[in-house]
Amino acid sequence: MLERLEEEKNDFSEQVDKTAVKINEKADHLKQMIDDHREKLINELSSMKGERMKEIENLREEIERHLVSMENYKKHVDELREKGTACDIARAASGLHDKANELLTADVNRRTLADLGHSHVTFTSSHSVASDVISSFGQLRLNAIKKGELLSNCFTHSFRIHMISV
């Protein structure tokens, strides 16, 4: 009798150990899937950031080049007004007028921050994951047979994860 009790104890202990290994393997697998997906999302986010920053930087550089051109034009006009003779000014007038029109109608004046648009990055987490954890991860059940009768669901434990949305 003690021998059968010891055998039941050892058998049950072995089942618990094997079940613990299965639980840990499943948890490790799910964690790896989550880590892989997180890495994919972070890479996509980094790519989005790189593209957007490049667009912003290109527009900034274009505006800066245009501003330098306008400053150079202003310096040239001021220098001509200060040092040039009436004849010099008359000869340069047509060219200066054309350059002023060119600077005022340059494509950069049409491209504005409004054309660039405003970006807003969001992350929407899946709320179904929290509710599907039991079916994804599994349940633990202990069935006991006492006096020849199966006592199902004697102990049922579900693993639940509570997620807090920020």
Secondary structure by P-SEA (a helix, b strand, c coil): caaaaaaaaaaaaaaaaaaaaaaaaaaaaaaaaaaaaaaaaaaaaaaaaaaaaaaaaaaaaaaaaaaaaaaaaaaaaaaaaacccaaaaaaaaaaaaaaaaaaaaccccccccccccbbbbbbbccccccccccccbbbbbbbbbcccccccccbbbbbbbbbbcc
